[in-house]
Amino acid sequence: MNGIETEELLTCLHVHLFHPDQASHPLFHSLPLNNPHTMDAEDPLRLGRDGQACTFVLNDTCVSRKQLSIQAYKKAGSACLSFLIQNMSQKGKLVVGGSELRYLERAELDDKVLLRFGRYELLIFQELGESQNKFEVLFQTCNTAPSQETGVDVPCRQPIMVSGEPWRNFQNGEPTSRDPLESDETILL
C-alpha cells in the first residue's frame, strides 16, 4: 500500500430543529449546531435534558431526562444503515410521521420524517453513505416550523370560487342566488 487511506462516505442524519421560543431561550446551545458529529453505529443517539444519560442535550425543563433514542442497524442483505427511533419518555408522547409512540415503543425512521414532542419539531432526513461502522448527525435550526413547510397540520382555508368570489351562502338548504355554482352547472328546482 502507498499509505493513502480513502475515507468511507458516512450516512448523515440531518436534524432540523424548531421550537417556537428558540429565539428567546437557549434551548439548543448545548448541541453541536452546523457541525457534523460522528457516531459509532453501535451506540445509540440519545436526546434529552440529562447530560449524563444523553449524547445530546436540550436545555429545557419540559423535555424528559431521556426523551428519545435513535439506533443504527443493518437490514439483512443491505449495505446501508437504517435507523430505529424509540420513545424514552415515560410522561410525554413522541409523534413520528403522524404515528404516536408511547414509552419504549419503537418505529423505523423513514428517509424523511417529522418528529414531534412537546412544542418541539424535528425534521430528520437521511443522506446515505457507505460506512457500516459510523454515521454522522448534523443539527441545524429552522426559522419556521417544519410542519408548516411540509403542510402537515396546516388548516384548510375557506374555498374560493374560480371567479374569485367567496363560497356562496345557503339559507334553508337553498342557495341565496339562482345563478349556477359553476359555469357548467345548472340548478334543479
C-alpha positions as CSV (number, residue, x, y, z in Angstrom):
1,M,0.0,0.0,0.0
2,N,1.1,3.5,-0.6
3,G,-0.1,4.8,2.8
4,I,-3.1,6.7,1.4
5,E,-6.4,5.8,3.0
6,T,-9.6,6.6,1.4
7,E,-12.4,7.7,3.7
8,E,-15.8,6.0,3.6
9,L,-18.7,8.3,3.0
10,L,-20.7,8.3,6.2
11,T,-24.5,8.2,6.3
12,C,-25.7,11.6,7.7
13,L,-28.8,12.2,9.7
14,H,-29.8,15.8,9.1
15,V,-31.8,17.0,12.1
16,H,-33.6,20.3,11.6
17,L,-34.8,21.6,14.9
18,F,-37.6,24.0,15.8
19,H,-39.2,25.4,18.9
20,P,-41.4,28.5,19.0
21,D,-39.3,30.0,21.8
22,Q,-35.9,29.2,20.3
23,A,-35.1,32.9,19.6
24,S,-35.6,34.0,23.2
25,H,-34.3,30.9,25.1
26,P,-31.0,29.0,24.6
27,L,-32.7,25.6,24.1
28,F,-30.2,24.3,21.5
29,H,-26.9,25.9,22.7
30,S,-25.5,22.6,24.0
31,L,-25.9,21.0,20.6
32,P,-23.1,21.0,18.0
33,L,-25.1,23.1,15.6
34,N,-24.0,23.2,12.0
35,N,-21.0,20.8,12.7
36,P,-21.4,17.1,11.7
37,H,-20.8,14.9,14.8
38,T,-19.5,11.4,14.1
39,M,-21.2,8.5,16.0
40,D,-20.3,4.8,16.2
41,A,-23.1,2.8,14.6
42,E,-23.3,0.5,17.6
43,D,-24.0,3.4,20.0
44,P,-27.5,4.9,20.3
45,L,-28.0,8.6,19.8
46,R,-29.9,9.8,22.9
47,L,-31.6,13.2,23.1
48,G,-32.9,14.7,26.4
49,R,-32.1,17.1,29.1
50,D,-29.8,14.8,31.2
51,G,-26.2,15.3,30.1
52,Q,-25.1,12.1,31.9
53,A,-27.6,9.8,30.1
54,C,-27.8,11.5,26.7
55,T,-25.5,12.1,23.8
56,F,-27.1,15.4,23.0
57,V,-28.8,17.8,25.5
58,L,-31.8,20.1,25.1
59,N,-31.8,22.8,27.8
60,D,-35.4,22.8,28.7
61,T,-37.1,21.5,31.9
62,C,-40.1,20.5,29.8
63,V,-38.0,17.9,28.0
64,S,-37.7,14.5,29.6
65,R,-34.3,13.4,31.1
66,K,-34.2,10.9,28.3
67,Q,-36.6,11.9,25.5
68,L,-35.7,9.7,22.6
69,S,-33.2,7.3,21.2
70,I,-32.1,6.7,17.6
71,Q,-30.3,3.4,16.9
72,A,-28.5,2.5,13.7
73,Y,-28.9,-1.0,12.4
74,K,-28.5,-3.0,9.2
75,K,-31.2,-4.8,7.4
76,A,-30.3,-8.3,6.2
77,G,-28.8,-8.1,2.7
78,S,-28.5,-4.3,2.8
79,A,-25.2,-2.4,2.6
80,C,-26.8,0.8,4.0
81,L,-27.5,1.8,7.6
82,S,-31.1,2.1,8.7
83,F,-32.4,3.7,11.9
84,L,-35.0,3.0,14.6
85,I,-36.4,5.6,16.9
86,Q,-37.6,4.8,20.4
87,N,-39.6,7.0,22.8
88,M,-37.7,7.1,26.1
89,S,-40.0,9.5,27.9
90,Q,-42.4,7.9,30.5
91,K,-44.5,11.1,30.6
92,G,-44.5,12.5,27.1
93,K,-45.6,11.2,23.7
94,L,-43.5,11.1,20.7
95,V,-45.1,11.5,17.3
96,V,-43.2,10.1,14.4
97,G,-44.6,10.9,11.0
98,G,-48.1,11.2,12.4
99,S,-48.0,8.0,14.5
100,E,-47.8,8.2,18.3
101,L,-45.2,6.2,20.1
102,R,-45.6,5.6,23.8
103,Y,-42.9,4.8,26.3
104,L,-40.3,2.3,25.0
105,E,-42.2,1.9,21.7
106,R,-40.1,1.9,18.5
107,A,-40.6,2.7,14.9
108,E,-38.4,2.7,11.8
109,L,-37.2,6.1,10.6
110,D,-38.3,6.9,7.1
111,D,-35.8,8.6,4.8
112,K,-37.5,11.8,5.7
113,V,-39.7,12.2,8.8
114,L,-41.2,14.8,11.1
115,L,-40.9,14.1,14.8
116,R,-42.8,16.0,17.5
117,F,-42.7,16.0,21.3
118,G,-44.0,18.9,23.5
119,R,-43.6,22.1,21.5
120,Y,-40.5,20.7,19.6
121,E,-40.5,19.7,15.9
122,L,-37.6,17.8,14.3
123,L,-37.4,17.2,10.6
124,I,-35.0,14.3,10.1
125,F,-33.7,13.2,6.7
126,Q,-31.0,10.7,5.8
127,E,-28.2,11.2,3.4
128,L,-27.0,7.7,2.6
129,G,-23.3,6.7,2.9
130,E,-21.1,3.7,2.6
131,S,-19.8,3.1,6.1
132,Q,-21.4,0.4,8.2
133,N,-19.5,1.3,11.3
134,K,-20.1,5.0,11.7
135,F,-22.6,7.7,10.9
136,E,-22.9,11.5,11.3
137,V,-25.6,13.7,12.8
138,L,-25.9,17.3,11.7
139,F,-28.1,19.6,13.8
140,Q,-29.5,22.8,12.3
141,T,-32.2,25.1,13.5
142,C,-35.2,26.2,11.4
143,N,-36.8,29.6,11.4
144,T,-40.2,28.2,10.7
145,A,-41.9,25.1,11.9
146,P,-41.2,22.1,9.6
147,S,-44.9,21.2,9.8
148,Q,-45.8,24.5,8.1
149,E,-43.2,24.0,5.4
150,T,-44.3,20.4,4.7
151,G,-48.0,21.2,5.0
152,V,-48.6,18.9,8.0
153,D,-51.5,20.1,10.2
154,V,-52.0,23.3,8.2
155,P,-55.7,24.1,8.4
156,C,-57.6,24.3,5.2
157,R,-58.8,27.8,4.1
158,Q,-62.3,28.6,3.0
159,P,-62.7,27.6,-0.6
160,I,-62.8,30.4,-3.2
161,M,-64.7,30.0,-6.5
162,V,-62.8,30.2,-9.7
163,S,-64.4,33.6,-10.3
164,G,-62.6,34.9,-7.2
165,E,-65.8,35.3,-5.1
166,P,-66.1,33.6,-1.7
167,W,-68.1,30.4,-1.4
168,R,-71.8,31.1,-1.6
169,N,-74.2,31.1,1.3
170,F,-77.2,28.9,1.6
171,Q,-80.4,29.6,3.5
172,N,-82.8,26.7,4.4
173,G,-80.9,24.4,2.1
174,E,-81.4,26.7,-0.9
175,P,-78.7,28.9,-2.5
176,T,-79.2,32.6,-1.9
177,S,-79.0,33.2,-5.6
178,R,-80.2,31.2,-8.5
179,D,-77.1,31.6,-10.6
180,P,-75.2,28.3,-11.3
181,L,-72.4,27.5,-8.8
182,E,-70.0,26.8,-11.7
183,S,-70.4,27.9,-15.3
184,D,-71.1,24.2,-16.4
185,E,-73.7,23.6,-13.6
186,T,-77.4,24.1,-13.7
187,I,-79.7,24.4,-10.7
188,L,-82.5,21.9,-10.4
189,L,-85.7,23.3,-8.9
